[in-house]
Amino acid sequence: MRLLIDTHALLWFCEGSPELSDKARAAMEDESNERYVSHASAWEVAIKVSLGKLKLHDDYRVIFSGVMKANGFMLLPPAVDHYDALIRLPRHHGDPFDRLILAQGQVEGLVIVTCDAEFPAYGLPLLR
């Protein structure tokens, strides 16, 4: 399976949070899966930490270098095709970071690991 891990799922994974379902955690830990994290997530977390809107349990660099590398997660850079798909996305969701993650999942054919209530409206494959 090819996964795109939403920002909150990544943070819950790092924290060992029970809010991440056992099914999602197992898929994220399964080395036979391709596991991606969007650059949008790295950007979103950096912005929210710098504004004081998010407090991390681990250092930013530990999460986006150490944890990702230790677990075989790969950063998915944005591409013009992603932005083009973003333009055509319906406006079910207004968060720009989530909209880019949705567009990336659509273009790359990835299953998005999320519990965001707005994501099902897009009809993309989700793992909750």
C-alpha positions as a LaTeX table, in Angstrom:
\begin{tabular}{lrrr}
\hline
Residue & $x$ (\AA) & $y$ (\AA) & $z$ (\AA) \\
\hline
Met1 & 0.00 & 0.00 & 0.00 \\
Arg2 & 1.17 & 3.53 & $-0.74$ \\
Leu3 & 0.34 & 5.93 & 2.10 \\
Leu4 & 0.30 & 9.68 & 2.52 \\
Ile5 & 0.37 & 10.47 & 6.24 \\
Asp6 & $-1.63$ & 13.53 & 7.28 \\
Thr7 & 0.00 & 15.96 & 9.71 \\
His8 & $-2.00$ & 15.00 & 12.80 \\
Ala9 & $-1.47$ & 11.28 & 12.09 \\
Leu10 & 2.29 & 11.84 & 11.97 \\
Leu11 & 2.28 & 13.77 & 15.25 \\
Trp12 & 0.06 & 11.17 & 16.95 \\
Phe13 & 2.39 & 8.44 & 15.68 \\
Cys14 & 5.41 & 10.25 & 17.15 \\
Glu15 & 3.64 & 10.80 & 20.48 \\
Gly16 & 2.26 & 7.27 & 20.73 \\
Ser17 & $-1.19$ & 8.83 & 20.99 \\
Pro18 & $-4.19$ & 6.52 & 21.35 \\
Glu19 & $-6.05$ & 8.89 & 18.99 \\
Leu20 & $-4.24$ & 7.17 & 16.10 \\
Ser21 & $-6.16$ & 4.00 & 15.32 \\
Asp22 & $-4.44$ & 0.63 & 15.65 \\
Lys23 & $-5.11$ & 0.03 & 11.95 \\
Ala24 & $-3.44$ & 3.31 & 10.93 \\
Arg25 & $-0.47$ & 2.75 & 13.27 \\
Ala26 & 0.04 & $-0.78$ & 11.92 \\
Ala27 & 0.00 & 0.49 & 8.32 \\
Met28 & 2.45 & 3.26 & 9.21 \\
Glu29 & 4.78 & 0.74 & 10.86 \\
Asp30 & 4.54 & $-1.80$ & 8.02 \\
Glu31 & 7.81 & $-1.56$ & 6.10 \\
Ser32 & 6.24 & $-3.18$ & 3.04 \\
Asn33 & 4.15 & $-0.01$ & 2.59 \\
Glu34 & 5.51 & 3.08 & 0.88 \\
Arg35 & 4.98 & 5.83 & 3.46 \\
Tyr36 & 5.05 & 9.50 & 2.52 \\
Val37 & 4.71 & 12.74 & 4.48 \\
Ser38 & 3.91 & 15.88 & 2.52 \\
His39 & 6.22 & 18.88 & 2.62 \\
Ala40 & 2.97 & 20.69 & 3.47 \\
Ser41 & 3.01 & 18.91 & 6.84 \\
Ala42 & 6.58 & 20.00 & 7.59 \\
Trp43 & 5.65 & 23.56 & 6.64 \\
Glu44 & 2.38 & 23.51 & 8.62 \\
Val45 & 4.06 & 22.28 & 11.80 \\
Ala46 & 6.92 & 24.81 & 11.47 \\
Ile47 & 4.45 & 27.68 & 11.07 \\
Lys48 & 2.22 & 26.58 & 13.96 \\
Val49 & 5.21 & 26.03 & 16.30 \\
Ser50 & 6.69 & 29.43 & 15.41 \\
Leu51 & 3.33 & 31.12 & 16.11 \\
Gly52 & 2.95 & 29.32 & 19.43 \\
Lys53 & $-0.18$ & 27.49 & 18.23 \\
Leu54 & 1.40 & 24.04 & 18.53 \\
Lys55 & 3.59 & 22.51 & 21.20 \\
Leu56 & 5.53 & 19.43 & 20.13 \\
His57 & 6.48 & 16.56 & 22.43 \\
Asp58 & 9.73 & 16.18 & 20.46 \\
Asp59 & 11.95 & 18.73 & 18.79 \\
Tyr60 & 10.88 & 19.67 & 15.26 \\
Arg61 & 14.12 & 18.33 & 13.79 \\
Val62 & 13.73 & 15.06 & 15.69 \\
Ile63 & 10.32 & 14.53 & 14.09 \\
Phe64 & 11.11 & 15.65 & 10.54 \\
Ser65 & 14.56 & 14.08 & 10.38 \\
Gly66 & 15.01 & 11.42 & 13.03 \\
Val67 & 11.54 & 9.87 & 13.31 \\
Met68 & 10.92 & 9.98 & 9.60 \\
Lys69 & 14.28 & 8.42 & 8.77 \\
Ala70 & 14.02 & 5.78 & 11.52 \\
Asn71 & 10.60 & 4.70 & 10.21 \\
Gly72 & 11.34 & 4.88 & 6.50 \\
Phe73 & 8.94 & 7.77 & 5.88 \\
Met74 & 9.74 & 9.82 & 2.78 \\
Leu75 & 9.03 & 13.51 & 2.23 \\
Leu76 & 6.75 & 14.10 & $-0.74$ \\
Pro77 & 7.70 & 17.39 & $-2.36$ \\
Pro78 & 5.04 & 19.52 & $-4.02$ \\
Ala79 & 4.92 & 19.51 & $-7.80$ \\
Val80 & 3.13 & 21.56 & $-10.43$ \\
Asp81 & 0.72 & 18.64 & $-11.01$ \\
His82 & $-0.23$ & 18.81 & $-7.31$ \\
Tyr83 & $-0.97$ & 22.53 & $-7.50$ \\
Asp84 & $-2.95$ & 22.03 & $-10.69$ \\
Ala85 & $-5.09$ & 19.39 & $-8.96$ \\
Leu86 & $-5.49$ & 21.70 & $-5.95$ \\
Ile87 & $-7.03$ & 24.36 & $-8.19$ \\
Arg88 & $-9.75$ & 21.90 & $-9.27$ \\
Leu89 & $-10.52$ & 20.49 & $-5.81$ \\
Pro90 & $-14.01$ & 21.25 & $-4.54$ \\
Arg91 & $-14.07$ & 23.64 & $-1.55$ \\
His92 & $-15.21$ & 21.09 & 1.04 \\
His93 & $-12.16$ & 21.99 & 3.08 \\
Gly94 & $-10.62$ & 25.44 & 3.51 \\
Asp95 & $-7.30$ & 24.54 & 5.18 \\
Pro96 & $-4.55$ & 25.16 & 2.59 \\
Phe97 & $-2.20$ & 22.51 & 4.02 \\
Asp98 & $-4.90$ & 19.84 & 3.99 \\
Arg99 & $-5.98$ & 20.83 & 0.49 \\
Leu100 & $-2.42$ & 20.31 & $-0.77$ \\
Ile101 & $-2.26$ & 16.93 & 0.98 \\
Leu102 & $-5.55$ & 15.96 & $-0.68$ \\
Ala103 & $-4.28$ & 17.08 & $-4.10$ \\
Gln104 & $-1.04$ & 15.15 & $-3.64$ \\
Gly105 & $-2.93$ & 12.03 & $-2.61$ \\
Gln106 & $-5.18$ & 12.34 & $-5.65$ \\
Val107 & $-2.37$ & 12.90 & $-8.17$ \\
Glu108 & $-0.04$ & 10.25 & $-6.74$ \\
Gly109 & $-2.76$ & 7.65 & $-6.11$ \\
Leu110 & $-1.99$ & 7.43 & $-2.39$ \\
Val111 & $-4.15$ & 6.28 & 0.52 \\
Ile112 & $-4.33$ & 9.18 & 2.98 \\
Val113 & $-3.92$ & 8.33 & 6.67 \\
Thr114 & $-6.18$ & 10.82 & 8.45 \\
Cys115 & $-9.13$ & 11.24 & 10.77 \\
Asp116 & $-10.05$ & 14.65 & 9.35 \\
Ala117 & $-13.84$ & 14.79 & 9.10 \\
Glu118 & $-13.74$ & 16.78 & 5.84 \\
Phe119 & $-11.57$ & 14.35 & 3.85 \\
Pro120 & $-14.27$ & 11.73 & 3.00 \\
Ala121 & $-16.16$ & 14.36 & 0.95 \\
Tyr122 & $-13.39$ & 14.14 & $-1.68$ \\
Gly123 & $-13.93$ & 10.46 & $-2.42$ \\
Leu124 & $-10.25$ & 9.60 & $-2.12$ \\
Pro125 & $-9.00$ & 6.41 & $-0.48$ \\
Leu126 & $-8.54$ & 6.97 & 3.26 \\
Leu127 & $-7.19$ & 4.96 & 6.15 \\
Arg128 & $-8.74$ & 6.09 & 9.42 \\
\hline
\end{tabular}
